[in-house]
Amino acid sequence: MPAPAAPLAGEKILITGPTSQVAFPLARALAASNEVYGLARFARAKDVARVEAIGVRPLKADLATDALDGVPDDFTYVLNFAVVKSGDFDYDLAANAEGAGRLVAHCRGAKAFLHCSSGAVYQAGAAAPLKESDPLGDNHRALFPTYSLSKIAAEAVVRFAARQGGVPATIARVSVPYGDNGGWPWFHLLMLAADHPIPVHRDGPSRYNLLHEDDYTAQVPALLAAARVPATVVNWGGAEASVEEWCAYLGELTGRTPRFEPTAAAIPSLPMDLTRMHALIGPARTPWRDGVRRMVAARNPELLRAG
């Protein structure tokens, strides 16, 4: 078991997508002891105010179209959590793939570059938990037409740019991040509260690896320490659970009964093999039921059943 990496302190860090569900808690935690800049399109003034309130300095830029002349190039660490899912292949490939490569090139003096990828890069239908060497594929097409392909393209561009520029990089394929800031289980909670049927893949149970925000925030320093040339590629997840399991637990917490709607249009099961992750950075530690209960208490306490 690897020793935990020391928390980052006194560093100059760039994080993209700082207003997102996943990156916002991370940006907040890092800003407590580092100089943190957040790069995003910032189309809304309230988003600027939100990141400034947690001590993050906003940098406004569109990674698909804008030059990076106004972005400093002396960051010690770069964390790329930005993603767009507009459905337009030209735009999404420019933002997610080309933008990631331009960022690596612009910040080539960084000690390490962390690129947040996704389990969505894997080909669906595997019988066993997916390893980093397993086939890639377009498994999210039913819901997000551009997502899987642009994530695969982004990985390839980051690998090329990091090798070309000699920038140590880690590509972390995250499963299902969630926590007090939301996530997929929270959307299921809202469906449950509205008595809306919850889509699940007809070839269920739909299994994933829930990763609580406390865990992924704590693990970022170790992921940066694992960065190499060529890039380190690693699955990133927590306890395995299915949509059906966590929705049933949401039902226990709220006193409501989930209604499932099996369909081929849902995202298929994508359990991950976390052997490499555990060897590099150690396991996630938050039991998924504890994390889900905390999420409900933080976001919708009125839905918790008394007692």
N, C-alpha and C positions, 0 to 999 in steps of 0.2 A: 504493500500500500504506500503510495507516494506521500511524502510530508506535505501538508497544506502550504500553498504559496503565501507569502506575506502580502497583506493588503497593499494596494498602491497608495503612495503618499508622495507629495511634492513633485508630481509629474505634470507635464503639459499634454493633455489628452484631447483628441478629436473623436466625437461620437456622432455618427449620422443617424437620422431618424429619431431624434431625442424625444419627440412628442408621442411616439408610438407606445402601444400597450407593453411591448417587451422592453424597449430601450429606456423609457422614462424612469422606472425604478433604479435601473443601473446608473443612469446619468446622475440621479439624485444622490445615490450612495457615493459615487466617485467624486462628486463636487464637494463633499464634506472635507476632503483632504488633498485635493488636486486642483489644478487650473484646468477647467473643462470647457470646451467649446462644443456647441451643438450645431450641426449643419443640416438644414432642411429647406424646403420651399417656403415655409412660413407664410402661407396664403392668408392666414387669419391673425389679427393682432393679438387675440387672446392666447394663441400658441406661443408667441414671443414672450408675453407676460408670464406664461406658465413656466417656461424654462428659466427665465430670469429669476423667478421667485425661488428656485431651488439652487441658485448660484451658478447656472450654466450661461455662458456667453453665446448668444445666437449668431450664426453665420447664415445669411440667406443666399441659397444657390439651388438651381435645378441641375442635378447630376446628368440629366439627359441632354441639356442644351447649353448650360452656362459655362463660361470659362471659370477657372479656379483662381484667377489673379488676386482676388480679394481674400483668399483663404491662406493663412500662414502655412509655411512648409517646414516648420521646426518642431513639430509634435514628437514627443517621445513614443507615444502609442496612438494607434488609430483603430477604432472599433466601428466596423461598417455594419450597421443594423438597418439601414434604409432599404425599403422595398416598395415598388409600385405594382399594382395589379389592375391597370386601367382596361385591359383587354385588347389594347392596340399593340401589336407585336413590335412595330417599329419603335414606338415610344418606350415600351417596357424593356426591350433589349438595350436601347440606348441608355436608359436610366440604371437598370440593374446590372448589366454586364459591362458596357463601355464605361459607364460612370465609375464602377468599382475599379476598373483598370486605370482610368485617369487618376483616381484618388491614390492608388498605389504609387504611380509614377510621380505624382505631385509631392507625396510625403515619403519619398524614398530614403530619407535620412532617419526614419523612425526605427526604434529598437525592434518593434514587432507590429504586425498588421493582423487584426482578428476580423475575419469575414464570417458573418452569421449566415449560413446556408440553411437548408431545410431537409427533413426527411422526405419532402415532396419530390426530391430528385430520384428516388428509387422507383424501379419498375414494380408495379403492383402484382400481387398474386403469389408472393413468396410463402412457402409453407413454414419456414423457420425464421427467427429474428434476423433482420438484415444486417450484414456486415458491410464495412466500408468498401470492400472489393466486389460487392454484388452488383448486378446490372442496374443501370439507370434507365428511367423511362418517364413517360408523360402521364403520370397517374392522377393529377389534379384537373385534367382537362374538363371534366363534367361541370365543375364549379368555377374554376379560374383558368380560362383558356391559355393564358400566357405564363402562368406561374411556374410550373415545373420546368418548362423549357428555358425560361429566362434565368432560373436559378442554376440550372446545369451550365448554361452559357456563362453566367457570372463566375462560377467556380473555375471554368477553363481560363477565363480572362485573368482572374486573380492569380492562378497558378503561373500563367505565362508572365504577367507583369512582375510578380514577385521574383521569379527566377531571373528575368531579364535585368531587373534593377538590384538584385542581391538583397531583397527585403525579406527578412524572416516572417513567415506567415503561418497562420492556423486557419483552416476552413472547418468550422464546426456545424454539423448538420443537426439542427435542433429539432426535437420532436414536437411536443405540445407544451409551450410555455404558458404559465397561468399564475395567478396570485391575486393580491388585493387590488391590483390595477386591471383585473379582468382576464380575458382569455376565452378559449373555446368553451370550457365548462360554464363560464358565465353566460354565454349566449344560450346554452342549453337551459340554464336556470330561468332566463327570461321566457324561453319557449314553454317551459314547464308552468311558470306562473300564469301565462296567457292561455294555458290548456291547448297549446299548439302542438301538432304531431312533430316528433323529433326524427329527422331523416337518419337512417343508419344503412350501411351497405347490406345488400341482401345476402352477401356471403359472410355474415357476422359470425362471432362477435368482432367488433371493430376495435382492435387493440392498438394502443399507442403508449408512449412513455411520458407521463406527466412530469414536467420540470417546474418546480415552484420558483418564484422570483428570488426568494432568499438563497436558494441553491445556485441559480445561474449567476447571481450577483457575486456570491462568494467564490465561484469557480473561474471568473474571468482572469484574475491574475495568473492562475495556473495555465489557462489556455494560452495566454500571452507568453508565458515562460516556455511552453511547448513549441512555439513557433520556430520553423526551420526553413532553409532553402535546400531543396524544393519544399513546398508547403506541406505541413502536417494536415492530414484529413482525418476527422474523428467524429463519430456519432456523439450526440449530446442530449441526454434525456435522464429521466428519473424512474420512479416506480412504474411498472407496466400495469395498465388498467384499460378497460374497454369503455367505450361511450355508454354501452348498456349498464355497466357497473357504476360509473360515476353518476349517471342520471338516476339510477335506482337509489343511490345514496342521497342525491339531492332531494328525491322524493321522501326519504326518511326524515331529512332535516326540515322539510317544509310541510309535511303531511299531505303531499300531493302525489298522484300516481302518473308517472310518465307514460305517454302514448308514443310508440315507435312506429315509424313508417319505413319499412325495408324498401330499398330502391337501388338500382344500378347506378343512379346519378349521384349517390353519396361518395365521399372519399373512402377508398378501401382501407382495410387494416394495414398498418405499417409498424409492427413492433421492431425494435432495434436491438441488435447485439451490442452491448455496452462494454465488452471486454477491453477494447483498446482505451476507451474513455477511463475506465476504472484504473488501468495501469498508468495512464498519463496524469490524471488529475484527481482520481478518487471518485467515490460514488456520491450521488445526491443523497441528502439525509432527511428530507421532509416526507413523512408518510402521506400518501396522497389524500387520504380521508381527512387528516388534520389540515392540509392545505386547502382543500375544498371547503371545509367548514369555516376556516378563517376567511376565505374569499366571500362566502355568503354573509358572514357577520360584518365584514368591512363594507360591502357594496349594497346589500339589501337585507339589513337586519330585521326589517319588518316581515320578511318572509320566513324567518326561522320559527319553527313550531315551539311553543312554550314548553320549557323543560327539556 
